[in-house]
Amino acid sequence: MVPMGITGSPSFTDRVNRFVSLYSNWSYIFKDRYAWSGSFRKDGGNIFGAKTNDKWSPLWSTGLSWDIGKESFIALKDVDRLKLRATYGYSGNVDLRKTPQPIASVTAGTYTRLPALTISKLNDPSLRWEKVSTFNLGLDFSLFKGRLSGTVDHYIKTGKDLYGLTDFDYTAWGKSNTVTKNVASMRGKGWDITLSTNNLDKAVKWNSRLLLNLNKNRTTAYYRALNGGVSSFLGDGNTITPIPGMPLNALSAFKWMGLDSEGNPQGILRGEVSKDYIGINNAAFNDGLEGGSIVFYGSAKPQVYGSLINTFGWKSWTLSLNVSYKGDYYFRKPATSYYNLFNRGTAFPDFEMRWQQAGDELKTSVPSVQYPLEDFRDALYVQSEVNVLKADHLRLEYINISWDKTLRLQQRDLRVKFYGNVSNLGLLWTANKQNIDPEFPYRISPPTTLSFGCQLNY
């Protein structure tokens, strides 16, 4: 009997994950300026398949550093510190949801109502660790008595045996036609740069800090049919599209050949201008970029990040502001779909610019209203290159101001601090000229917020 108020069937879950790690670290410093370090570890776990469960994963790293600033031949008065370093090694990753044994749930047969087992998760005898190799070359420096300092790092990361969905014979277990296996590889490289400057150090103080990150990645191998990711390839880029040779968040679009004299959108099919919307969609789905109906634009995620923080001080006052930059990427702007307009009542500002009479095709890219609706006609326009824009932009992140002073009160120090903050101040510049915030193209940008407070320490 199930007590009143308790609904659903009782369920019990028990999961045990076991890991064993052996590791060691070494380091050696010679003449206080040459250093070597190394680490080695072997990891094992109970989540891997029978074929690899007893094959521990060896993970290691090694590094060298050279404190050039301590060399006699570099004894320059303007060089405070100069250190070169390099590291290389492997790291590993596991998916804790995996298991060496198949998982089944107890149920009742549809017709016989006898107890039955239904497989809910397959085991994978060939499951292995994900492995990532990382090479890093860096430089630390300080010049002009600390007025200019920073770090510069260049890195290359290569991942192999990465987890991903791949096609599977669903008749073998009847649950799904895909399964997660070690089927992918990728490569990423970039730069991390940090610069700090002391611009003024008198009555008025002014310090700056620049952070710059450049990163590019691409899928090098993925063992699954290409058309499995084409729908995401033509989406907004927020979904990972593991297509070999492309960034993880690749953004593509239908080629756009404008409107005809009746306001119908036109694309490319087999090298010719076409209004065969189903044919264009099929060519994109089956042939990808090679079919000529779609064109690759770039990454939908920023490949360049930047942040510049300026801090000013005068007596007890401090003012700081942060300007950020994101660049080298694209976004798909909102575009009206007549299907969504008629069925959900939603549209975007481009609806006012739609084709309405002969000659409008010369001044607009928004198709004419058509009824009955044609889904693939909508898709050609919404997912076309005419709606893909550069997403580079500058943003004023925040402004902070504070007054901090220690007062003498009854022979004791009283520290008083008043502070205020304004954040989410909006765009300073954007590469697109349509006044669209690339980070919030489909929703309202976060509102500007103001906060202030007081701290007393007695």
C-alpha positions as CSV (number, residue, x, y, z in Angstrom):
1,M,0.0,0.0,0.0
2,V,1.3,3.4,-0.9
3,P,0.5,6.1,1.7
4,M,-1.7,9.0,0.6
5,G,0.2,11.9,-0.8
6,I,3.1,9.8,-2.1
7,T,3.0,9.5,-5.9
8,G,5.2,7.6,-8.4
9,S,7.0,4.3,-8.1
10,P,9.8,3.8,-5.5
11,S,13.3,3.9,-7.0
12,F,16.7,3.2,-5.6
13,T,20.1,4.3,-7.1
14,D,23.5,3.3,-5.9
15,R,26.7,4.4,-7.7
16,V,30.3,3.7,-6.6
17,N,33.2,5.2,-8.5
18,R,36.7,4.1,-7.5
19,F,39.9,5.7,-8.6
20,V,43.5,4.9,-7.8
21,S,46.4,7.4,-8.5
22,L,50.1,7.0,-8.1
23,Y,52.2,10.1,-8.6
24,S,55.5,11.7,-8.1
25,N,57.1,15.1,-8.6
26,W,60.8,16.1,-9.1
27,S,62.5,19.4,-9.5
28,Y,66.1,20.5,-9.8
29,I,67.6,24.1,-9.8
30,F,71.1,24.7,-11.1
31,K,73.0,27.9,-10.4
32,D,69.9,29.6,-9.2
33,R,68.7,30.3,-12.8
34,Y,68.2,27.0,-14.6
35,A,65.4,24.8,-13.4
36,W,63.8,21.5,-14.4
37,S,60.6,20.0,-13.1
38,G,58.8,16.8,-13.8
39,S,55.8,14.9,-12.7
40,F,54.5,11.4,-13.4
41,R,51.2,9.8,-12.4
42,K,49.2,6.7,-13.3
43,D,45.5,6.7,-12.8
44,G,43.0,3.8,-12.9
45,G,39.2,3.7,-12.4
46,N,36.4,1.2,-12.4
47,I,34.4,3.0,-15.1
48,F,36.3,1.7,-18.1
49,G,35.6,-1.3,-20.3
50,A,37.0,-4.7,-19.7
51,K,39.6,-4.4,-22.4
52,T,41.2,-1.3,-20.9
53,N,40.2,-1.5,-17.3
54,D,43.6,-3.0,-16.3
55,K,45.6,-0.6,-18.6
56,W,46.3,2.3,-16.4
57,S,46.6,5.7,-18.0
58,P,50.1,7.2,-17.7
59,L,50.0,11.0,-17.4
60,W,53.1,13.1,-17.2
61,S,54.5,16.6,-17.6
62,T,57.9,18.2,-17.7
63,G,59.2,21.8,-17.7
64,L,62.3,23.9,-18.1
65,S,62.9,27.5,-17.0
66,W,65.7,29.9,-17.5
67,D,66.0,33.1,-15.4
68,I,67.7,35.1,-18.1
69,G,67.7,38.2,-15.9
70,K,70.3,36.7,-13.6
71,E,72.8,36.1,-16.5
72,S,75.8,38.4,-16.5
73,F,75.5,39.2,-20.2
74,I,72.0,40.5,-19.7
75,A,72.8,42.9,-16.8
76,L,70.8,45.9,-18.0
77,K,69.6,48.5,-15.5
78,D,66.2,48.7,-17.1
79,V,65.6,44.9,-16.9
80,D,64.3,43.9,-13.4
81,R,63.2,40.4,-14.3
82,L,63.3,38.2,-17.4
83,K,62.4,34.5,-17.2
84,L,61.7,32.1,-20.1
85,R,59.8,28.8,-19.4
86,A,58.5,25.9,-21.3
87,T,56.3,22.9,-20.3
88,Y,54.9,19.9,-22.1
89,G,52.7,17.1,-20.7
90,Y,49.5,15.1,-20.8
91,S,46.3,15.4,-18.7
92,G,43.3,13.0,-18.7
93,N,39.6,13.2,-18.3
94,V,36.9,10.7,-17.6
95,D,33.1,10.6,-17.9
96,L,31.7,9.5,-14.5
97,R,28.4,8.5,-16.1
98,K,30.1,5.6,-17.8
99,T,30.2,2.0,-16.5
100,P,32.0,-1.2,-17.4
101,Q,28.7,-3.1,-17.0
102,P,25.4,-2.6,-18.8
103,I,22.7,-0.8,-16.8
104,A,19.1,-2.2,-16.8
105,S,15.9,-1.2,-15.1
106,V,13.2,-3.5,-13.8
107,T,9.9,-3.2,-15.4
108,A,6.8,-5.3,-16.4
109,G,6.2,-6.8,-19.8
110,T,3.7,-4.8,-21.9
111,Y,1.5,-7.9,-22.6
112,T,2.5,-10.5,-20.1
113,R,3.0,-8.1,-17.1
114,L,5.8,-10.5,-16.0
115,P,9.0,-9.0,-14.6
116,A,11.4,-7.8,-17.3
117,L,14.7,-6.0,-17.6
118,T,15.1,-3.0,-20.0
119,I,18.6,-2.0,-20.9
120,S,19.0,1.8,-20.2
121,K,22.7,2.2,-20.8
122,L,25.2,0.1,-22.7
123,N,28.7,-0.7,-21.5
124,D,31.6,-0.1,-23.8
125,P,34.5,-2.6,-23.6
126,S,36.8,-0.2,-25.5
127,L,36.2,2.9,-23.4
128,R,39.4,4.9,-22.8
129,W,40.6,8.0,-21.0
130,E,40.3,11.3,-22.9
131,K,43.8,12.6,-23.2
132,V,45.0,16.2,-23.8
133,S,48.6,17.1,-24.5
134,T,49.6,20.7,-23.8
135,F,52.7,22.6,-24.9
136,N,53.3,26.0,-23.3
137,L,56.0,28.5,-23.9
138,G,56.0,31.6,-21.7
139,L,58.0,34.7,-20.8
140,D,57.8,36.6,-17.5
141,F,59.3,40.1,-17.4
142,S,59.5,43.3,-15.4
143,L,61.1,46.5,-16.8
144,F,61.9,50.0,-15.7
145,K,61.7,49.4,-12.0
146,G,58.4,47.7,-12.3
147,R,56.7,50.3,-14.4
148,L,56.1,47.7,-17.1
149,S,55.6,44.1,-16.2
150,G,53.7,41.1,-17.5
151,T,53.6,37.6,-18.9
152,V,53.3,36.2,-22.4
153,D,52.2,32.6,-23.0
154,H,51.8,30.6,-26.2
155,Y,50.1,27.3,-25.9
156,I,49.1,24.4,-28.2
157,K,46.6,21.8,-26.9
158,T,45.8,18.5,-28.7
159,G,43.0,16.3,-27.5
160,K,42.5,12.7,-28.6
161,D,40.1,9.9,-27.8
162,L,37.5,12.6,-26.9
163,Y,34.0,11.5,-26.1
164,G,31.3,12.1,-28.7
165,L,28.2,10.6,-30.2
166,T,28.6,8.2,-33.0
167,D,26.2,6.0,-35.0
168,F,25.3,2.7,-33.6
169,D,23.2,-0.3,-34.7
170,Y,20.0,0.4,-32.7
171,T,18.7,-3.1,-33.5
172,A,21.4,-4.4,-31.1
173,W,19.5,-3.0,-28.2
174,G,16.6,-0.9,-29.4
175,K,17.3,2.2,-27.4
176,S,19.0,4.7,-29.7
177,N,20.9,4.8,-32.9
178,T,23.8,6.7,-31.3
179,V,26.2,5.9,-28.5
180,T,29.0,7.9,-26.8
181,K,32.5,6.6,-27.6
182,N,36.1,7.8,-27.9
183,V,35.6,9.1,-31.5
184,A,36.9,12.7,-31.6
185,S,40.1,14.7,-31.7
186,M,40.7,18.4,-31.7
187,R,43.5,21.0,-31.6
188,G,43.6,24.4,-30.1
189,K,46.3,27.1,-29.9
190,G,46.5,30.6,-28.7
191,W,48.2,33.4,-26.7
192,D,47.6,34.7,-23.2
193,I,49.1,38.1,-22.6
194,T,49.0,40.2,-19.4
195,L,50.5,43.6,-19.2
196,S,50.6,45.9,-16.2
197,T,51.9,49.5,-16.4
198,N,52.5,52.2,-13.8
199,N,51.7,55.3,-15.9
200,L,51.8,58.0,-13.2
201,D,53.1,57.8,-9.6
202,K,52.9,61.3,-8.3
203,A,50.0,63.2,-6.6
204,V,47.8,61.6,-9.2
205,K,48.4,57.9,-9.7
206,W,47.4,55.9,-12.8
207,N,47.8,52.2,-13.3
208,S,46.7,50.1,-16.2
209,R,46.2,46.3,-16.7
210,L,45.7,44.7,-20.1
211,L,44.5,41.1,-20.5
212,L,44.5,39.7,-24.0
213,N,43.5,36.1,-24.9
214,L,43.7,34.7,-28.5
215,N,42.4,31.2,-29.0
216,K,41.6,29.2,-32.1
217,N,40.4,25.6,-32.1
218,R,39.3,23.1,-34.7
219,T,38.0,19.6,-34.8
220,T,40.7,17.3,-36.4
221,A,38.7,14.1,-36.4
222,Y,35.1,13.0,-35.7
223,Y,33.9,9.5,-36.7
224,R,30.4,10.2,-37.6
225,A,28.5,11.2,-40.8
226,L,28.7,14.9,-41.6
227,N,25.0,15.4,-42.0
228,G,24.5,14.7,-38.3
229,G,25.8,18.2,-37.5
230,V,24.6,20.2,-40.5
231,S,21.4,21.4,-38.7
232,S,23.6,22.9,-36.0
233,F,26.0,24.1,-38.5
234,L,23.2,26.4,-39.9
235,G,22.0,27.4,-36.4
236,D,23.1,30.2,-34.2
237,G,26.5,28.7,-33.4
238,N,25.8,28.0,-29.7
239,T,25.7,24.3,-30.3
240,I,29.1,22.5,-30.7
241,T,29.4,21.3,-34.3
242,P,32.3,18.8,-34.5
243,I,33.0,18.9,-38.2
244,P,36.6,18.1,-39.1
245,G,38.6,21.2,-40.1
246,M,36.1,23.6,-38.5
247,P,35.9,25.4,-35.2
248,L,33.9,23.8,-32.5
249,N,31.2,26.5,-32.7
250,A,31.3,26.9,-36.5
251,L,28.7,29.3,-38.1
252,S,27.6,28.8,-41.6
253,A,24.7,30.1,-43.8
254,F,22.9,29.6,-47.0
255,K,24.3,31.5,-49.9
256,W,22.1,34.5,-50.6
257,M,21.2,35.6,-54.2
258,G,18.7,38.3,-53.2
259,L,14.9,38.5,-54.0
260,D,13.3,37.9,-57.3
261,S,10.7,40.4,-58.8
262,E,8.0,38.8,-56.7
263,G,9.8,39.0,-53.4
264,N,10.9,35.3,-53.2
265,P,14.3,34.5,-51.7
266,Q,16.9,32.9,-54.0
267,G,19.8,30.6,-53.2
268,I,22.3,28.5,-55.0
269,L,21.7,24.9,-56.1
270,R,24.3,23.0,-58.1
271,G,26.0,26.3,-59.0
272,E,22.9,28.1,-60.3
273,V,20.5,30.6,-58.8
274,S,17.5,28.7,-57.6
275,K,14.1,28.8,-55.7
276,D,14.0,25.1,-55.2
277,Y,13.9,25.5,-51.5
278,I,13.6,21.8,-50.7
279,G,16.5,21.0,-53.1
280,I,18.7,23.7,-51.5
281,N,18.0,22.3,-48.0
282,N,18.7,18.8,-49.1
283,A,22.0,19.8,-50.7
284,A,23.1,21.5,-47.5
285,F,22.1,18.6,-45.4
286,N,23.6,15.9,-47.6
287,D,26.6,17.7,-49.1
288,G,27.6,20.3,-46.6
289,L,30.0,23.0,-47.8
290,E,31.0,20.9,-50.8
291,G,27.5,21.2,-52.3
292,G,27.9,25.0,-52.8
293,S,24.6,25.9,-51.2
294,I,26.1,27.1,-47.9
295,V,29.1,29.1,-47.0
296,F,31.2,29.0,-43.8
297,Y,31.7,32.3,-42.0
298,G,33.8,31.6,-38.9
299,S,33.5,30.9,-35.2
300,A,30.3,31.9,-33.4
301,K,32.4,32.2,-30.2
302,P,35.0,35.0,-29.6
303,Q,38.5,34.0,-30.7
304,V,39.9,37.2,-29.2
305,Y,39.2,38.4,-25.7
306,G,40.5,41.6,-24.2
307,S,40.1,43.6,-21.0
308,L,41.6,47.0,-20.1
309,I,41.3,48.1,-16.5
310,N,42.5,51.7,-15.7
311,T,42.7,52.7,-12.1
312,F,43.2,56.4,-11.0
313,G,44.1,57.5,-7.5
314,W,44.2,61.0,-5.9
315,K,44.5,61.4,-2.2
316,S,41.8,59.3,-0.7
317,W,39.9,58.8,-3.9
318,T,40.1,55.9,-6.3
319,L,38.4,55.5,-9.7
320,S,38.6,52.4,-11.9
321,L,36.9,51.4,-15.1
322,N,36.9,48.3,-17.2
323,V,36.5,48.2,-21.0
324,S,36.2,44.7,-22.5
325,Y,36.7,43.6,-26.1
326,K,35.5,40.5,-27.9
327,G,36.4,39.9,-31.5
328,D,37.0,37.6,-34.5
329,Y,33.6,36.0,-34.5
330,Y,30.1,36.2,-36.0
331,F,26.5,36.0,-35.0
332,R,23.2,35.4,-36.7
333,K,20.8,38.4,-36.2
334,P,17.1,37.8,-35.4
335,A,15.1,37.5,-38.6
336,T,11.3,37.1,-39.1
337,S,10.0,33.6,-39.9
338,Y,6.5,33.8,-41.3
339,Y,5.7,30.4,-39.8
340,N,6.5,31.8,-36.3
341,L,4.5,35.0,-37.2
342,F,1.3,33.2,-38.2
343,N,1.5,30.4,-35.6
344,R,3.0,32.2,-32.6
345,G,2.6,35.8,-33.3
346,T,6.3,36.6,-33.1
347,A,8.3,38.8,-35.5
348,F,11.3,41.0,-35.5
349,P,11.9,44.6,-36.7
350,D,12.9,43.4,-40.2
351,F,9.2,42.6,-40.8
352,E,8.6,46.3,-41.5
353,M,11.1,46.1,-44.3
354,R,9.5,43.2,-46.1
355,W,8.9,43.1,-49.9
356,Q,5.5,44.6,-50.6
357,Q,5.5,45.8,-54.2
358,A,7.5,45.5,-57.4
359,G,10.9,47.2,-57.1
360,D,11.3,46.5,-53.4
361,E,13.7,43.7,-54.2
362,L,16.2,46.4,-55.0
363,K,16.2,47.9,-51.5
364,T,15.3,45.0,-49.1
365,S,16.3,41.5,-48.4
366,V,13.2,40.5,-46.4
367,P,10.9,38.2,-48.5
368,S,7.3,38.9,-49.3
369,V,4.5,37.4,-47.1
370,Q,3.4,34.2,-48.6
371,Y,0.4,32.0,-47.7
372,P,0.1,29.0,-47.5
373,L,3.4,28.9,-45.7
374,E,6.5,27.2,-47.0
375,D,8.9,26.1,-44.3
376,F,12.0,25.8,-46.4
377,R,11.4,29.2,-48.0
378,D,11.4,30.7,-44.5
379,A,14.6,28.8,-43.6
380,L,16.5,30.0,-46.7
381,Y,16.0,33.6,-45.6
382,V,16.4,33.2,-41.8
383,Q,19.5,31.1,-42.1
384,S,21.0,33.0,-45.1
385,E,24.3,34.9,-45.1
386,V,22.3,38.2,-45.3
387,N,21.6,37.7,-41.6
388,V,25.2,36.9,-40.5
389,L,27.0,39.9,-39.0
390,K,30.4,40.5,-37.5
391,A,30.1,40.3,-33.7
392,D,33.2,42.3,-32.7
393,H,32.5,44.9,-30.0
394,L,33.7,47.0,-27.2
395,R,31.8,47.2,-23.9
396,L,32.1,49.4,-20.8
397,E,31.8,46.7,-18.1
398,Y,31.9,48.8,-14.9
399,I,33.0,52.0,-13.2
400,N,34.0,51.9,-9.5
401,I,34.6,54.9,-7.3
402,S,35.7,54.9,-3.6
403,W,36.8,57.2,-0.9
404,D,39.0,55.5,1.7
405,K,40.5,57.4,4.7
406,T,41.7,56.5,8.2
407,L,40.5,58.9,10.9
408,R,41.7,59.3,14.5
409,L,38.8,59.0,16.9
410,Q,39.3,58.8,20.7
411,Q,42.9,57.7,20.3
412,R,41.9,54.9,18.0
413,D,42.0,54.5,14.2
414,L,38.7,54.5,12.4
415,R,38.8,53.5,8.8
416,V,36.0,54.8,6.7
417,K,35.3,53.7,3.1
418,F,32.5,54.9,0.9
419,Y,32.1,53.1,-2.5
420,G,29.9,53.0,-5.5
421,N,29.7,50.8,-8.6
422,V,27.9,51.1,-11.9
423,S,27.9,48.0,-14.1
424,N,26.4,46.8,-17.4
425,L,27.0,50.2,-19.0
426,G,26.5,48.8,-22.5
427,L,28.3,49.0,-25.9
428,L,30.9,51.5,-26.8
429,W,31.3,50.2,-30.3
430,T,30.1,47.3,-32.4
431,A,31.2,46.1,-35.8
432,N,27.6,45.7,-37.0
433,K,25.7,48.9,-37.9
434,Q,22.2,47.7,-36.9
435,N,22.5,48.6,-33.2
436,I,22.3,44.9,-32.2
437,D,24.1,43.7,-29.1
438,P,26.0,40.6,-30.3
439,E,25.9,39.0,-26.9
440,F,22.1,39.4,-26.5
441,P,20.7,39.3,-30.1
442,Y,17.4,37.6,-29.1
443,R,16.7,39.2,-25.7
444,I,17.1,42.5,-23.9
445,S,20.6,43.3,-22.6
446,P,21.0,43.2,-18.8
447,P,20.0,46.5,-17.2
448,T,22.5,49.0,-15.9
449,T,22.9,48.4,-12.1
450,L,24.0,50.9,-9.5
451,S,25.2,49.9,-6.0
452,F,26.9,51.8,-3.2
453,G,27.9,51.2,0.4
454,C,29.9,52.1,3.4
455,Q,32.5,50.2,5.4
456,L,33.6,51.1,8.9
457,N,36.6,49.5,10.7
458,Y,37.2,50.7,14.3
